[in-house]
Amino acid sequence: MRFLVRVTLEGEGHEIVEATNGAAALEQATQSPPDLVVTDLMMPVMNGRELIDRLRSNPQTASVPIIILSAKRQPSARRRRRRARQAVPSRRIDRARARPRQNGGSRMKRLATGVPELDLVLGGGILPGSLVVLAGGPGTGKTILAQQICFAAATRERKAIYYTTLVEPHTKLVSYLESFDFFDREALEERVEFIHLGDALLEERGQDGEPLSAVIAEIVRVCFESKPTLVVIDSAKSLRDFVDPVALRKVIYDLSRKVAHTRSAILLLGEYSPEELGSSPEFSLADGIVELAYEAREPVDRRWLRMRKLRGSAHLGGKHSFVIAPSGITVYPRLETIPPPPYTQGMCAGWRSTVSASSCSQLASSSGSPPTRARSQA
């Protein structure tokens, strides 16, 4: 709470002076009367009520406005809520007429990825404020997928921020992007912004002495100033080179907790092995894990993705094949994981509808592999 108040007021151009307890706040306010006091009720040494009484009794601070921000509930507030609940007549819910919730029970508007079939696999898209990890080895398509999502989701009002750590320079990344249809050079800086974190990573400890605090401060500052719809960190695994696993867990927790207040979704990219998916701190704190893989087999190599974890969403399980083409990434969901439309409940249980109009000419087989021609559904 203190962090949010400080960031909000500093963003408006105010100078902030913090105190760790009520007695220290009283001493600072007496020596130099502020324009505004923001206090909690539950504080050590001197609580908020006593602080307010002292400030009001001092002629120097009697007229200073005071805002109380506290999680402590007042008895009068509880009584008011109890009386309000008793005044509302109860209504019986007609279960037959009640509309079921979709997307695994969540009504929150989701972030479209720009890949309709991937949105279907995700249960509707990416939840705002969530932390999702794209994990896979080299050449699996993590960077292409993340950049395709950036160009699809970014707007002038809420852009996408793409942070790079110890990867290729931005000129090299942009030169590779130019071969894809989703790339828009005019959108650079205006809707999609690339930022290098190299200098911040070299500052192993910030002013507060915490590891990678300079990186966290930079990302949080940008998120509160521009409120991006999406934040990408490529590669998040390189952060392990600067901190131990315990410190990395705290870094990721602080990042996701602070950025979540801006409703910005976070994508962490990393070349993680299947063994690391069950032990690394990135995955225990993540809301979603998308595993991408590349299988070399004859006569045609295959790429696939699967949802290892996705909170708050009714996602489609199993391996879903995808291809990388000039248009970008196209996903082919496994047909047996797609629920049939309501009007087909009495038909053959093995029947499955097509994914979307764009994929009617390239339906996936039951194994999830993209075929070379359309197949009839019977």
C-alpha positions in Angstrom: 0.0 0.0 0.0 2.8 2.4 0.9 4.5 1.6 -2.4 1.4 2.4 -4.4 0.7 5.7 -2.6 4.3 6.8 -3.1 4.4 5.9 -6.8 1.1 7.6 -7.4 2.0 10.8 -5.6 5.5 11.0 -7.1 3.9 10.5 -10.5 1.9 13.7 -10.0 5.1 15.6 -9.1 4.8 15.6 -5.3 7.8 15.2 -3.0 7.3 12.2 -0.6 8.8 11.9 3.0 8.2 8.5 4.6 8.2 7.6 8.3 8.4 4.0 9.7 6.1 4.7 12.7 3.8 7.2 14.2 6.3 8.9 16.5 8.8 9.5 13.6 5.9 10.9 11.5 4.9 13.3 14.3 8.5 14.5 14.7 8.9 15.1 10.9 5.5 16.8 10.6 6.3 19.1 13.5 9.7 20.1 12.2 8.5 20.7 8.7 4.7 20.9 8.3 3.6 19.0 5.1 0.9 19.8 2.7 -0.8 16.4 3.2 -0.5 13.5 5.7 -1.3 10.0 4.6 -1.4 7.6 7.6 -2.4 4.1 8.6 -4.2 3.4 11.9 -2.1 0.3 12.8 1.5 1.5 13.4 4.2 0.7 15.9 5.3 3.0 18.7 2.4 5.4 18.1 -0.8 4.4 16.3 -2.7 6.4 13.8 -5.4 7.7 16.1 -2.8 9.2 18.6 -0.9 10.7 15.7 -4.0 12.4 14.4 -4.8 13.7 17.9 -1.3 15.1 18.3 -1.3 16.8 14.9 -4.7 18.4 15.5 -3.7 19.7 18.9 -0.5 21.4 17.5 -1.3 24.8 16.0 1.5 24.3 13.4 -0.2 21.1 12.0 -3.8 21.6 13.0 -4.9 22.6 9.5 -2.9 20.0 7.5 -5.3 17.6 5.6 -5.1 14.0 6.7 -6.0 10.9 4.7 -6.4 7.6 6.5 -5.6 4.4 4.5 -6.0 1.3 6.7 -7.1 -2.3 6.5 -8.5 -2.1 10.0 -12.3 -2.5 10.0 -14.4 -0.2 12.2 -17.3 -1.6 14.3 -19.7 1.0 12.8 -18.8 -0.1 9.3 -19.6 -3.7 10.1 -22.9 -2.7 11.6 -23.8 -0.6 8.5 -23.0 -3.6 6.2 -25.0 -6.0 8.4 -28.0 -3.7 8.3 -27.6 -3.2 4.5 -27.6 -7.0 4.0 -30.7 -7.4 6.2 -32.6 -4.7 4.2 -32.1 -6.5 0.9 -34.8 -9.1 0.3 -33.5 -12.6 -0.7 -34.2 -13.9 -4.2 -34.3 -17.5 -5.3 -32.2 -18.2 -8.3 -33.9 -20.1 -11.1 -31.1 -22.5 -12.0 -32.7 -23.4 -15.3 -32.6 -19.7 -16.5 -29.3 -18.8 -14.9 -26.6 -18.2 -17.6 -23.4 -20.2 -17.0 -20.1 -18.4 -16.9 -17.6 -19.0 -19.6 -13.8 -19.1 -19.6 -13.6 -21.3 -16.5 -15.9 -19.1 -14.4 -14.1 -15.8 -15.2 -16.1 -12.8 -16.7 -13.0 -10.7 -17.0 -12.2 -9.3 -20.5 -9.2 -11.2 -21.8 -6.2 -10.1 -23.9 -6.4 -11.6 -27.5 -3.1 -13.0 -28.7 -3.7 -12.4 -32.4 -3.8 -16.2 -32.9 -7.5 -17.2 -32.8 -6.7 -20.9 -32.3 -4.3 -20.1 -29.5 -7.0 -18.0 -27.8 -9.2 -21.1 -28.0 -6.5 -23.2 -26.3 -6.1 -20.6 -23.6 -9.8 -20.5 -22.8 -10.4 -17.1 -24.3 -7.0 -15.4 -24.2 -4.6 -14.0 -21.5 -6.0 -12.6 -18.3 -5.0 -9.0 -17.5 -2.6 -8.8 -14.6 -1.5 -12.4 -15.0 2.0 -13.8 -15.2 2.5 -16.3 -18.0 5.8 -18.2 -18.8 6.6 -19.3 -22.4 9.1 -22.1 -21.9 10.9 -24.1 -24.5 14.3 -24.9 -26.0 16.0 -22.9 -28.8 14.1 -22.7 -32.0 10.7 -23.6 -30.6 9.1 -20.2 -31.5 9.0 -18.4 -28.1 10.3 -15.0 -29.4 8.1 -15.1 -32.5 5.0 -15.9 -30.6 5.6 -13.2 -28.0 6.3 -10.6 -30.6 3.2 -11.6 -32.6 1.1 -11.2 -29.4 2.7 -7.7 -28.8 1.8 -6.4 -32.3 -1.8 -7.8 -32.0 -2.5 -6.6 -28.5 -0.8 -3.2 -28.4 -2.8 0.0 -28.9 -1.9 3.7 -28.9 -3.5 4.0 -25.5 -1.9 0.9 -24.0 1.3 -0.2 -25.7 3.3 -3.4 -25.4 6.8 -3.2 -23.7 9.4 -5.8 -24.9 12.3 -6.0 -22.5 15.5 -7.8 -23.5 18.2 -9.0 -21.2 21.2 -10.8 -22.6 19.9 -11.6 -26.1 20.3 -10.3 -29.6 20.5 -6.5 -30.1 17.2 -4.8 -31.1 18.4 -4.1 -34.6 18.8 -7.8 -35.2 15.4 -8.7 -33.7 13.7 -6.1 -35.8 15.4 -7.3 -39.0 14.1 -10.8 -38.3 10.6 -9.5 -37.7 10.4 -7.7 -41.0 9.8 -11.1 -42.8 6.5 -11.6 -40.9 3.1 -10.2 -42.0 2.2 -9.1 -38.5 5.2 -6.8 -38.2 4.4 -3.1 -38.5 7.4 -0.8 -38.5 5.2 2.3 -38.0 4.0 0.7 -34.7 7.5 0.7 -33.2 7.8 3.1 -30.3 4.2 4.2 -30.8 2.5 0.9 -29.9 5.4 -1.6 -29.4 8.5 -0.5 -27.6 11.8 -2.4 -27.2 13.8 -1.7 -24.0 17.2 -3.2 -23.2 17.8 -4.0 -19.5 21.6 -4.6 -19.8 22.6 -1.6 -17.8 20.1 -2.3 -15.0 21.2 -5.9 -14.8 24.8 -4.8 -14.3 23.6 -3.0 -11.2 23.4 -6.1 -9.1 22.0 -4.2 -6.1 20.0 -1.1 -6.2 19.8 1.7 -3.6 17.8 -0.5 -1.2 20.5 -3.2 -1.4 18.2 -5.8 -2.8 19.3 -8.0 -5.8 18.0 -6.8 -9.2 16.1 -4.0 -7.5 17.2 -1.7 -10.4 15.5 -4.0 -12.9 12.3 -4.2 -10.9 12.2 -0.4 -10.3 12.6 0.2 -14.1 9.8 -2.1 -15.1 7.4 -0.9 -12.4 8.1 2.7 -13.2 7.3 2.2 -16.9 4.2 0.2 -16.0 2.8 2.9 -13.8 3.7 5.7 -16.2 2.4 4.2 -19.5 0.2 1.3 -18.2 1.1 -1.1 -21.0 -1.3 -3.9 -21.9 1.6 -6.4 -22.1 5.1 -6.6 -20.7 7.6 -9.2 -22.1 10.9 -10.1 -20.5 13.2 -12.0 -22.9 15.0 -13.9 -21.6 13.9 -14.3 -18.0 16.1 -17.3 -17.4 19.2 -15.1 -17.7 18.2 -13.5 -14.4 19.5 -16.6 -12.7 23.0 -15.5 -13.6 22.7 -12.6 -11.1 20.8 -14.0 -8.1 20.4 -17.3 -6.3 17.0 -19.2 -6.5 15.7 -17.9 -3.2 16.4 -14.3 -4.2 15.0 -14.9 -7.7 11.7 -16.1 -6.2 11.4 -12.8 -4.3 12.3 -10.8 -7.4 9.6 -12.4 -9.5 7.0 -12.2 -6.7 7.7 -8.4 -6.2 7.5 -7.9 -9.9 4.2 -9.7 -10.4 2.7 -8.2 -7.3 3.5 -4.6 -8.2 2.8 -4.8 -11.9 -0.6 -6.5 -11.3 -2.0 -3.3 -10.0 -1.7 -1.8 -13.5 -3.6 -4.7 -15.1 -0.6 -5.4 -17.3 0.0 -9.0 -18.3 3.5 -10.3 -18.0 5.2 -12.8 -20.4 8.4 -14.4 -19.2 10.4 -16.1 -22.0 13.1 -18.7 -21.2 14.9 -21.7 -22.6 13.8 -24.1 -19.9 14.0 -27.8 -20.1 11.0 -30.1 -19.2 12.8 -31.0 -15.9 13.0 -27.3 -14.9 9.3 -26.8 -15.3 8.6 -28.5 -12.0 11.3 -27.0 -9.8 12.2 -23.5 -10.8 10.7 -20.5 -8.8 9.4 -18.9 -12.0 6.8 -21.6 -12.5 5.6 -21.9 -8.9 4.6 -18.2 -9.0 3.3 -18.1 -12.6 -0.4 -18.0 -13.4 0.2 -19.8 -16.6 2.9 -22.0 -18.2 2.9 -22.6 -22.0 5.4 -25.3 -23.0 6.7 -25.1 -26.6 8.7 -27.9 -28.2 10.4 -28.9 -31.5 10.5 -32.5 -32.5 12.7 -33.7 -35.3 11.1 -36.6 -37.0 10.8 -38.0 -40.5 9.5 -37.1 -43.0 8.5 -33.7 -41.5 9.6 -32.0 -38.2 6.9 -31.0 -35.8 6.4 -28.1 -33.4 3.8 -28.3 -30.6 2.6 -26.5 -27.5 0.7 -27.5 -24.4 -0.7 -25.7 -21.4 1.1 -27.0 -18.3 -0.8 -24.6 -16.0 -3.4 -21.8 -16.4 -5.3 -20.4 -13.5 -8.8 -19.1 -13.9 -9.3 -20.6 -17.4 -10.9 -23.7 -18.9 -8.0 -24.3 -21.3 -7.7 -27.2 -23.8 -5.3 -30.0 -22.7 -2.9 -32.1 -24.7 -0.3 -31.3 -27.4 -1.4 -28.8 -30.0 0.6 -28.6 -33.2 1.6 -25.2 -34.6 3.5 -24.0 -37.6 5.6 -20.9 -38.3 4.9 -19.2 -41.6 5.3 -15.7 -43.1 1.9 -14.9 -41.6 3.2 -15.8 -38.2 2.3 -18.7 -35.9 -0.8 -20.8 -36.6 -2.0 -23.3 -34.0 -4.0 -26.5 -34.7 -5.9 -27.5 -31.5 -6.5 -31.2 -30.9 -10.0 -31.9 -32.2 -10.9 -34.3 -29.4 -10.3 -31.5 -26.8 -12.8 -29.1 -28.4 -16.3 -29.4 -26.9 -19.1 -29.8 -29.5 -21.7 -27.1 -29.9 -24.8 -27.4 -27.7 -27.1 -28.3 -30.7 -24.9 -31.5 -31.3 -25.3 -33.0 -27.9 -27.5 -35.8 -29.3 -25.3 -36.6 -32.2 -22.3 -38.9 -32.5 -20.0 -38.4 -29.5 -17.0 -38.5 -31.8 -18.1 -35.5 -33.9 -16.1 -32.3 -33.5 -16.7 -28.9 -35.0 -14.1 -26.9 -36.8 -12.0 -24.3 -34.9 -12.7 -21.2 -36.9 -13.6 -20.0 -40.4 -9.9 -19.4 -41.1 -8.9 -23.0 -40.4 -11.8 -24.7 -42.3 -9.4 -25.4 -45.1 -6.7 -26.8 -42.9 -8.3 -28.9 -40.2 -6.2 -30.7 -37.6 -6.2 -34.4 -37.3 -7.0 -36.2 -34.1 -3.3 -36.2 -33.2 -3.1 -32.4 -33.5 -0.8 -32.4 -36.6 -1.5 -30.0 -39.4 -2.6 -32.0 -42.5 -2.0 -31.1 -46.1 -5.7 -31.0 -47.1 -9.1 -30.6 -45.5 -10.8 -33.6 -44.0 -14.5 -34.3 -43.9 -16.1 -34.7 -40.5 -18.4 -37.6 -40.2 
